[in-house]
């Protein structure tokens, strides 16, 4: 098995690192923020940052050859954990079935600048490497 760097259009890091990395069925993302894909600016509200973050999650897992259904765990860091309702709204849209959701851990963090939330995920993608970017 070879390691593959995964890149998703509209999402990038400032440092020379991919959005995610895949070996075999395992896909691990890097840090994902709520940034606008066109401008790179953070969303103006926690709600908008959550929406943008989940859009990036979907595009990154798809670029790795999977779907939201393949995500097994998400870790989320928030500046203010009392704002979890803003996180739960797109979470429930992405994972509506209570019997088919990934695990999630949400922690308070001292985030930089205008960043209010960020996450990473682990996915297990069955089958061959269809669609995985090299």
Buried (B, 14 or more C-beta within 10 A) or exposed (E): EEEBBBBBEBBBEEEEEBBBBBEEBBBBBBEBBBBBBEEEEBBEEBBBBBBBBBBBBBBBBBBBBBEBEBBEBBBBBBBEEEBBEBBEBBBEEBBEEEEEBBEBEBEEBEBEEBBBBBBBBBBEBEEEBEEBBE
